[in-house]
Amino acid sequence: MTWLEAVLIAIVEGITEFLPISSTGHMIITEELLGVEHTAFTKLFTVGIQLGAIAAVVILYWKRFFLPLRNGTEAWQFYGKLLLAVAPALVSGFFLAEWIDLMLENSWTVGVTLILGGFVLLFIDGVFKDGQINDEKKIQFTQALWIGCWQCLALIPGVSRSAASIIGGMQQKLTRALAAEFSFFLAVPTMVAATGYKFLKGYDQLQPEHLTLFLLGNVVAFVVAILTITLFIGFLQRKGFRFFGYYRIVVGSLLLIALATGIVG
């Protein structure tokens, strides 16, 4: 992997991680278009640069993450909800790790799930339009757990962790804006766990030059993710999910056509 390829993949990660369009799917597409070889390092890189995106959430919402520490009860409830919500994905991801790795190598799966998820987003605003909970403190522990169960759908490449958890939040009566914010919060323990697990399994395959690429990728992903998160909430409140639905259908269709015609392998 070259420096330019690392930067381009990190830009894609920063843009797509918190949008309901599948960051994993887009990084796979980007790697295919760039001709990046699928190696143990490239797999580790695409997971590792999520740390930059995580840092963007923590910085933008630092008050929500750190101020509760002043109040024991509030901190227990906030962090408790996140831990409960992340549990289903951690358990499922642990037992399905090998299957997930195999799916990550199948671009056909990404194309199909992008399209199917796109059709879901076209109609989701009308299905869950009566969101009433607009404050994270009002989210119940059972609701957090259900949102975490929805997030498990994102173990299938191309589904989108953001889309699954936001839709799960709306299904649990959260407003679109709060569902998106809780999805951001939930991304932190989810991606820290996923990244940590991958590093523990593959750190021995890292070379000194890989560390430079990791640092570069995380910095780029961090900057781009801050811009994306800042713009996304306002866009979602005004426009809803329909635009992202059409986008997913177009991208998924183009990917399937490119695979069928041999443009990408």
Secondary structure, DSSP 8 states (H G I E B T S, - for coil): --HHHHHHHHHHHHHHTTTTT-HHHHHHHHHHHHT----HHHHHHHHHTHHHHHHHHHHHTHHHHHGGGGSHHHHHHHHHHHHHHHHHHHHHHHHTHHHHHHHHT-HHHHHHHHHHHHHHHHHHHHHS----B--GGG--HHHHHHHHHHHGGGGSTTS-HHHHHHHHHHHTTB-HHHHHHHHHHHHHHHHHHHHHHHHHHHGGG--HHHHHHHHHHHHHHHHHHHHHHHHHHHHHHHH-SHHHHHHHHHHHHHHHHHHHHTS--
